[in-house]
Amino acid sequence: MIQYNSYTLSNGLKLLVHEDTSTPMAVVDIMYNVGAKDEEKNKTGFAHLFEHLMFGGSINIPVFDEPLQRAGGENNAYTTNDLTNYYCILPAKNIETAFWLESDRMLSLAFDKKSLEVQRKVVCEEFKEHYINKPYGDIWHKMRDLAYEVHPYKWMTIGKELSHIENATMEEVKEFFFKFYQPNNAILVVAGNVETNKIIQLAEKWFGNIPSGKKYERNLPIEPKQKQAKFSEIKADVPLDAIIKTWHIDARLTKGYYAADLITEIFGGGNSSRLFQSLVKEKQLFSDITCFHFGSIEPGLLTIEGKLIKGVKMIDAEKAIEEEIEKLTTEQINNKELQKVKNRTESVITFEDISLMSRANNLALYELLGDADLINKELEKYQEITEADILQYAQTIFDKNNSNTIHYYSIQ
């Protein structure tokens, strides 16, 4: 059971404090309720650009990292389609340094032309390196575009097109910041060797005077139910043929989400999983095959992705995948196999909770989802899934009309 205390400042900033006296360290985690899904379709990649810009310094602190390093701390950030998260870990006795830094960039990020150009260049190089020049780098750009009709999951966090970041103006960047990076759109989690009352005082001191900003009302287009299978073919200079298949699944916190998560473990949870055992080890059709989803808050995609062994025909590889899907949709999983994947899931959750950083991050995430106490209930959600639930949900999602397929051919 992870204990925490919650408090909300008058400007709308939510504060969660998790006390842990077993460590001399503390984590300060700020999660902003903004991701790539909140971008306009012709101005994508902004949330990810801000992940970089926020380290470019604020008006009072030209270089963000230096004061933190002097205080014995380190920091990082990540952006997804759903959220943006900034976190730092440092000795608890120096925690006020983190409050000073985080509050200053929330209040007065430096909109410096030079900083924008530097970070724009960094992001553009990242786009080219990972998504244009890298083998298979475009596969998820193509798949998202294929699978989604109207929902902003249609583009990746890095952005839909390189030109969107290349052409971003200072005014557009400022507008994005003041729309989303405000106290009433943020969650502050402090975890470690701290006292709740002192943390509340620090939060009021450093964040209390920041204007709340206009409340963001999210109104995303709803993806219609997919009514026919979609297919695309790519030919590129890659070492091996590959296949990627996706199916739409339910949103986070639904029963279907937990069933889908367990299905990814049944199919792709390590070397003992069904797909690895059958298609890699026994039939030797794939050099590598995985099954996963992205943990999306909105309805997401369950994915099977594999690279074929040279000489194997695409039609045979796809047929073998379909045979495994047919087994799962026609034969109820036995209790022993289901318990094995539940145990694996439990060990992942338990292992995550060992890390102070993970506890802080998960508290922020569950608060973003609507209830921080879900951190203590997540395991129950998995345990409630039965063999019959797996069969029923597999039959629901693995409908051919719900499928999206890309055949990725090597021209080597």
N, C-alpha and C positions, 0 to 999 in steps of 0.2 A: 504494500500500500504506500503510494507516494503522497505525502502530506504537503499541503501548500496553503497559503493565505492569499486572499484576493482583495484588491482595493481599486477604486476608480477615481481618477483625478477629475476636477471640475471641467477640464477641457476635453474629457472623453477618453484620455489615455488609460488603458486597462493595465493594471499591475498585478503580477503573480509572484509570490515569494516562496521559495522552497528552501527550508533551512536544513543544512547537513554539516554537522560539526566534526565529521570524521575526516574532513579535508581542510587544508589551509587555503584552498583556492575558492574563487567565485566566478560564476559565468553571468554575463549580462547579454541577454538575447532580445533583439527587437525584431518583431515580425510585422511587416506591413501587408495589409490586405489588398495587395495588388500584384498581378502577374500578367503574363502575355495575353491572357484572355480579356484583359481590360483595355487592350489597345484597339485603335481603329485599324480597319483592314488595309488601309493605304499608308499607315504609319506604324509599322510593327518593329519589334526589337527594342522598344524604348525602355521597358522594365529591366531588361538585361543591360542596356546601356547605363541605366542608373546604378546598377550594382557596381559598375566601374567608377562612375562619376562620384559616388558617395565616398570613395576613398581618395578623391582628388583634393580634399581639403575644404574647410569652411572659411568664412570671412576671418574668424579669429585664430584659426589653426591651419596654417598653410599645408602642413604635411601631417596627415592623420596618424600614420604609423609610429612616428618618432616618440611622442609622449607616452604612448601605450607600451612601447618597447622599454623605455626608461623605467616604467612602473612594473616591468617584469611580465608584461602581457603579450598576447598575440591575438590576431583577429582574422576573420574571413567572412564570406557571404555566399549565398546562392540564390538563384532565381528559378522559378518554375512557371508553368502556365497559370498556376493558381496563386502564388504568393512570392514575396521577397523577404529573405531573412538575413540579418546581420548579427554576428555574435563575436564576443571576445571572452577570453579567459585570462585571469590575472590573480595575483595574490589578493585574498579578501581584504587585507589591510589597506590595499591601494585602490579599492573599488571606486572611490569618488572620481578617479581619473577617467574611468569608463563612462560615468554619468556625464562628466564635463564634455567629453568627446562626442558622445551620441546625441546629447541635447543640442550641442552647437551645430551639428550638421543637419539636425531636424529643423532648427530655427533659422539658420543662416548659411545654407550651402553656398559655396562660392561659385557663382555662375561666371566663370572665367573663360574667355574665348580660347585661350591656350589650352586650358584643362579639357575643354570639350573636344578640341582638335586631337589632343593626345589620346583621349579615351575612345574617340571615334575611330582613330587609326587602329588601336588595339583590338576593338570589337570587329572591325572589318577584316583584320588579319586573321582573327579567330574564325570568322565565318569562312574565309577562303581556305584556311588550313584544315579545318575539321569537316566542312560541308561541301566544298567544291573540289579541292585537290585530293582529299583522302578517299581511298577506295571504299565504295558503298556509302560515302558521306551524304549522298542526296536521298538515300532510301527512305528516311523518315519525313523529309520534305514532301516526297512523292506520295507516301502512304497517308499522311495526314490529309493532304489535299484530295486524295482519292476517297478516303473514308468519311470525311465530314462535308456536308453540304453548306451549312450556314453557321455552325458554332465556331467561335474563335479558337478552339483547339485545332482548327484547320491549319494553323501555322505553328512553327516551333518557337521556343523561347528566344533563340538567337535572332529570329525575325523571318519573315516570309521571303523578302528579297534584300539583297545587299544594298540596293539603291535607297531603301527606306532610311537606313542609318547614314549612308553617305550624304543624303540630302536633308537630314534633320537640321532645322534652324534653331538658333538660340531661343527664340520666342516659343517654339513648339516644345522644347525641352523644359523651359520654365513652366509652361502651362501644365505639362505632365506632372512636374514636381508638386506644384501647389494644389493639384487636384487630389493627389494620392498620399504624399509623404507628410501627413498631418497627424497630430495626437489622436484624433477621433477615428483614425483608420489604422491604428497601431496597437500592438500588445507588447508590453515590456515584461520580461521574465528575468528574475534574479534568483540564482540558485547557488548554494555553497555555504561557507562558514559565515553566515550573516544573521542579523536579527531583524525581524519583520518591521518593528517600529522605526529602527534607524533607516531601513531601506525606504520606508514611506516618507520619512523626513527628507531623504536625499532626492527622492522622486519629485516631491513638492518643490524643493529648492531648485532643481535643475530643469524640470519639465513643466512645473506648474504654471509658469507665466507664458508659455508658448500658446499662441491663439489656436483654438480648436480646429479652425478651418471649416469649410462647407462640407456637410456630410455627403459622402459618395453613395448614391443609390444605384446598385448594380442591376442592370436590366439586359441580360444577355439573350440573344436569339436562341430558341429551343430547337435542338436538332430533331428533325422528323424521324420517325421510325423508318429504318432502311427496308425497302420492299423488293430489292433485287440485288443479286450478287454483282460486285464490281471487280474489274480486272484491268491490269496494266502490265506492259512488258517493257523492260529496259535492257539495252545493250551497252556495255561500258568496258573500259580497260581495267578489269578486276581479275584477281587470280582464279576464282572459282565461281561457278554458277551458284545462285542463292535463291531462296524462296522466302517470302514473308507474307503471312496471313493474319488478318485481324478480324475481331468480332466485337460489336458494341456490347458493353456491360453496364450495369446499373451504377448510380452515383455512390460516393462515399457515404458511410453510415447506414446504407440499406442492407438488408439480409443478403441480397444478391451479390453485393460487393464482397462480403466475407466468403460466400460460396465460390465466387470467381477466384479469390485469392488462394483458396485451398486447391482449386482446380489447377492453378499455375504450379503449385507444389507437386501435385500428382503427376503432371506432365513434365515439369522442368526443374524440380527440386534436387539438383545434383545428379551424381552418377547412378544413383539407384532409382531415378525417376523412370516413368514409362517410356518417354520418347528416347532418352539416352540408351536405356537397356535394349529397346527393340530396334531403333533405327540407326544407332551408332554402333553399338556393340554386336548385336546379332545379325542384322541385315546388311550392315556396313554400307548404308546409302549416304549417310551424312558424316562429315568430319566433325561437325559441331551442330547442336540444335538446342534451342532454349524456348521456354515459355514464360511470359511475364506480363505485367501491366504496370502502369506508371503511378498508381495510387492517386489518381485524379479525384478532385472534389466533385466535379460535374461528371456525368456519365462518360466513361473512358473506353479504352480498347484493351481487350485481351489479345496477346500476340504470340504466335509461333513463328520463330525465325531460325532458318538453318542454312548452312553452306554444304553443298553437295560434294561428294567425293568425285574427283575427275573421272569422266566416262559414264557416270550415272545419268540417266535420262530424267528430265524434269517431270515427265508424266508419271514415271515410276516413283519418284520421290514424293510427289504430291499424293499419289494414290496411297502410299504407305502412311502418310499423315492422316489421311481421311479414314483409313482402317482403324487407327488408334482412336480417333474421335468417335467412330461408330461404336467401338467397344464401350467407351465411357457413356455414350448416350443410350445404349441398349442393355448393358449389364450393370447392375447395382454394385458399387464398390464394396468390398468387404470391410468389416469393422477394423481389422488389423491394419490394413493399408491406410484407412482414414485416420486412425489413431496415430500412425507413424507421422503423417504430414501435420497433424495437429501438434504433436510433440515437437516437431521441427520448428513450427511457427512459434510455439511457446518458448523454445530455447532462444530464438532470435529476439523476441520481445524482452525476455529476461536479461539477455546479454546486453541489449541496448540500454536497459535501465541501470546497468552498472556504471555507465559513463555519465558524469555530471552534465556534460554538454548535451547528451541525448535527452536526459530528463528535462532540461530546460527547453530544448527545442520542441519536444513532444508536448509539454505543457502549453507552449505557445500555439502549436498546431491545433490541439484539441479545443483550446479557447477560441481559436479562429473558426473551428467547426461548430461552436456554440456551447460547449460544455467542457471545461478543463478536466472535470472528473472522469471523463471518458478514458483518460490515461489508466485508470484503475479498473475499467470495465471492458477494455478491448478484448482481453483473453476470453471472457465469458461469451462474447459474440461468436468467436470461433468454435468454442466448445458446444454451442447450441446447434451448430450445423450437423445434420444427420446424413446417413448414407442416402436416404430418399431425397433429401434436399440437393445433394450433389447431382444425382441422376436427373431430377426435375430441372435444375438450373442449366445443366449441360445440354439437355434437350432444348431448352429455351434459347440459349445463346448460339449454339452450333447449328443454327438453321442456315442453310445455304444462302438464303436471301439476306442474311445478316452478315455475310462474309465479304472481305476485301482481300484481293490477292495480287501480289506483284511477283512476276518471274523476272529475275535479274540475271541476264546472261553475260558470260565472259566472252569477249571478242579476242582473247589471247590465243 
